[in-house]
């Protein structure tokens, strides 16, 4: 005896998500292993921090938390891309960039750790936090990697807010002789056009490469005894990323640079 699902649409989308995930992994082939490579970099840096001899002060504690949140956002972003929710993936990526930028700001100005921690104490504390961690203060122009992340932050913001940028891949209007219908599909990969999928996938990998580079600077004193180990692994992923990106680079310049 079969049981009718209580929420048939939810069950249907869940099934489509699973099918898309499996198909995406097969479609990417060896390029999919970049997801594991970036995840392994997050795990490696986390392991190095766990054996660090640095004092566990408030700055270190908060930056470790922000770092781990980036790993979480990387996973959720990759899952969104692989399930064909491309626009949705940029929400997680934007949050990762913001967490990274907060960490870098605390790294450069350690006293702001308390401002971040106390933001929920009162309206005045939150106002102070908003001022100190506003967008204008997060991405210094003279820092090449932070400037890149700032540009990607703006791009991701356009994708996640209710602007035309976030709707354009899902706006479908069908006009017939006596009727007009609107559709808003769950998935935003145009049929027979894999470029959008590859753009979102490699953009996610690329942004988190830069995020990890920033964190290696934030934690430079904490992992200095393992600097060579970190650089060997990071550089290996850099090279592999370049090899897999090469066939698609010309189609996604605006996504990567």
C-alpha positions in Angstrom: 0.0 0.0 0.0 1.4 3.4 -1.0 0.9 6.5 1.1 0.2 9.8 -0.6 2.8 12.5 0.5 1.4 15.2 2.7 3.3 17.8 0.8 3.5 16.6 -2.8 5.2 19.7 -4.2 7.9 19.6 -1.5 8.5 15.9 -2.1 8.7 16.5 -5.8 11.3 19.3 -5.5 13.3 17.2 -3.1 13.4 14.4 -5.7 14.4 16.9 -8.4 17.1 18.3 -6.1 18.6 14.8 -5.6 18.5 14.1 -9.3 20.1 17.4 -10.2 22.8 16.8 -7.6 23.7 13.4 -9.0 23.6 14.7 -12.6 25.8 17.8 -11.8 28.5 15.6 -10.2 28.6 13.4 -13.3 28.6 16.4 -15.6 31.5 18.1 -13.8 33.6 15.0 -13.9 37.0 15.5 -12.3 36.3 19.2 -11.8 33.9 18.2 -9.0 36.9 17.1 -6.9 37.7 20.8 -6.4 34.8 20.9 -3.9 36.7 18.3 -1.8 40.0 20.1 -2.3 38.7 23.4 -1.0 36.9 21.6 1.9 40.2 19.9 2.7 41.9 23.3 2.9 39.3 24.5 5.4 39.9 21.3 7.4 43.7 21.6 7.2 43.7 25.2 8.4 41.3 24.3 11.2 43.6 21.5 12.3 46.6 23.8 12.3 44.7 26.3 14.4 43.8 23.6 16.9 47.4 22.9 17.6 48.5 26.5 17.6 50.5 27.8 20.6 48.9 31.2 20.3 46.9 32.5 23.3 43.2 31.9 22.9 42.1 35.5 23.3 38.8 37.1 22.2 40.1 38.0 18.8 41.3 34.5 18.1 38.0 33.0 19.3 35.8 35.2 17.2 38.0 34.8 14.1 37.9 31.0 14.4 34.2 31.2 14.6 34.0 33.4 11.5 36.4 31.1 9.7 34.3 28.0 10.4 31.1 29.9 9.3 32.8 30.3 5.9 33.4 26.6 5.6 29.7 26.1 6.4 28.7 28.7 3.7 31.0 27.0 1.2 29.2 23.7 1.6 25.7 25.2 1.4 26.7 27.3 -1.7 28.1 24.2 -3.4 25.0 22.2 -2.7 22.8 25.0 -4.1 24.8 25.1 -7.3 24.8 21.3 -7.7 21.1 21.2 -7.2 20.6 23.9 -9.9 19.6 26.7 -7.5 22.3 29.0 -9.0 21.0 32.4 -7.8 20.3 31.0 -4.3 24.0 29.9 -4.1 25.1 33.5 -4.1 23.3 34.2 -0.8 25.6 31.8 1.0 28.7 33.1 -0.9 27.8 36.7 0.2 27.6 35.7 3.8 31.0 33.9 3.6 32.6 37.0 2.1 31.1 39.2 4.8 32.3 36.8 7.6 35.8 36.9 6.0 35.7 40.7 5.8 34.7 40.9 9.5 37.5 38.6 10.5 40.0 40.7 8.5 38.8 43.9 10.1 39.1 42.4 13.6 42.6 41.2 12.7 43.6 44.7 11.7 41.8 46.3 14.6 41.7 43.9 17.6 39.6 46.2 19.8 36.7 45.6 17.4 36.4 42.1 18.7 34.5 43.4 21.7 32.3 45.7 19.5 31.3 42.6 17.5 30.7 40.5 20.6 28.6 43.1 22.4 26.4 44.1 19.4 23.4 42.5 21.0 23.7 44.2 24.4 21.7 47.3 23.5 20.5 49.5 20.6 23.5 51.7 21.2 25.9 48.8 21.0 24.3 47.5 17.8 24.5 51.0 16.3 28.2 51.1 17.1 28.7 47.7 15.6 26.8 48.7 12.4 29.1 51.7 12.1 32.4 49.9 12.6 31.4 46.9 10.4 29.7 48.9 7.6 30.4 48.0 4.0 32.6 51.1 3.5 35.0 49.8 6.1 35.2 46.1 5.1 37.1 46.0 1.8 40.3 48.2 1.7 41.1 49.3 -1.8 44.8 48.8 -1.3 44.5 45.1 -0.4 44.2 43.3 -3.7 42.4 40.2 -2.4 40.0 42.2 -0.2 39.2 44.5 -3.1 38.4 41.4 -5.2 36.1 40.1 -2.5 34.4 43.5 -2.2 33.6 43.4 -5.9 32.2 39.8 -5.5 30.3 40.9 -2.5 28.5 43.6 -4.6 27.8 41.0 -7.3 26.4 38.5 -4.9 24.2 41.2 -3.3 22.6 41.9 -6.6 21.8 38.2 -6.9 20.2 37.8 -3.5 18.2 41.0 -3.2 14.8 41.5 -5.0 16.3 43.2 -8.0 16.1 42.3 -11.7 19.5 40.5 -11.4 17.9 37.9 -9.1 14.8 37.4 -11.1 16.0 37.5 -14.7 16.8 33.8 -15.0 13.4 32.8 -13.6 11.0 35.3 -15.2 8.9 33.4 -17.7 5.9 35.0 -19.4 3.7 33.1 -21.8 1.4 35.1 -23.9 -1.4 33.4 -25.7 -4.3 34.6 -27.8 -6.6 35.4 -24.8 -4.4 34.9 -21.8 -1.2 35.7 -20.2 0.6 33.4 -17.7 3.6 33.9 -15.5 5.9 31.2 -14.2 8.7 31.3 -11.6 10.6 28.0 -11.8 12.5 26.5 -9.0 15.6 26.0 -11.1 17.5 28.7 -13.0 19.7 26.8 -15.5 18.6 27.6 -19.1 18.0 24.5 -21.2 20.9 23.4 -23.4 23.1 26.1 -21.9 25.6 24.8 -19.4 27.6 28.0 -19.2 25.6 29.5 -16.3 26.1 26.3 -14.3 29.9 26.3 -14.8 30.1 30.0 -14.1 28.3 29.6 -10.7 30.4 26.5 -9.9 33.8 28.0 -10.6 32.9 31.4 -9.1 32.1 29.6 -5.8 35.4 27.8 -5.9 37.3 30.9 -6.9 35.8 33.2 -4.2 36.6 30.7 -1.5 40.2 30.4 -2.7 40.5 34.1 -2.0 38.7 33.8 1.3 41.2 31.1 2.4 44.0 33.4 1.3 42.7 36.1 3.6 42.4 33.7 6.5 46.0 32.6 6.0 46.9 36.2 6.6 44.6 36.6 9.5 46.1 33.5 11.2 49.6 34.0 10.0 51.1 34.2 13.5 49.0 31.2 14.7 50.2 28.9 11.9 53.7 30.2 11.3 55.2 26.9 12.5 53.2 25.1 9.7 53.5 27.8 7.1 55.2 25.5 4.5 52.6 22.8 5.0 49.8 25.2 4.4 51.4 26.8 1.3 52.2 23.4 -0.3 48.6 22.3 0.0 47.1 25.7 -1.0 49.3 26.1 -4.0 48.4 22.6 -5.2 44.8 23.5 -5.2 45.6 26.8 -7.0 47.3 24.8 -9.8 44.5 22.3 -10.1 41.9 25.0 -10.2 43.6 26.7 -13.1 43.8 23.5 -15.1 40.1 22.7 -14.7 39.1 26.4 -15.3 41.0 26.7 -18.5 38.4 25.4 -20.9 35.8 27.8 -19.5 37.8 30.9 -18.7 36.8 32.9 -21.8 33.1 32.5 -20.9 33.2 33.8 -17.4 35.7 36.7 -17.2 33.2 38.9 -15.4 32.6 36.3 -12.8 36.2 35.8 -11.9 38.0 39.1 -12.3 
